[in-house]
Amino acid sequence: MKRTILILVTTTLLLAAFWFGLMKTKGEWSGVDETVVEHYAEIAGRPPRDPYINTDQGDLLLLVFLLAGTLGGFVAGYSYRVLLVKSLGSTRS
């Protein structure tokens, strides 16, 4: 019984601390790239620059995912045929 109460109290305190922490934030969270990588890059004298291929514009990222999915589907289908169909065919004959 003591163990159950201890678990409940600990869980409640952790949830309250998590909720309190969320309420204290401004809601604008920056990623690791902005907070850590850019900070140390500027310290090292290498300020951030635009990427060579900016995938944030237009549907370029969607096109890349489409091409990768098509290629992945082809490889998976070909591997399935090689692994299962040929091995099943060789056991039948």
Secondary structure, 3 states (H helix, E strand, C coil): CHHHHHHHHHHHHHHHHHHHHHHHCCCCCCCHHHHHHHHHHHHCCCCCCCCCCCCCCCCHHHHHHHHHHHHHHHHHHHHHHHHHHHHHHHHHC
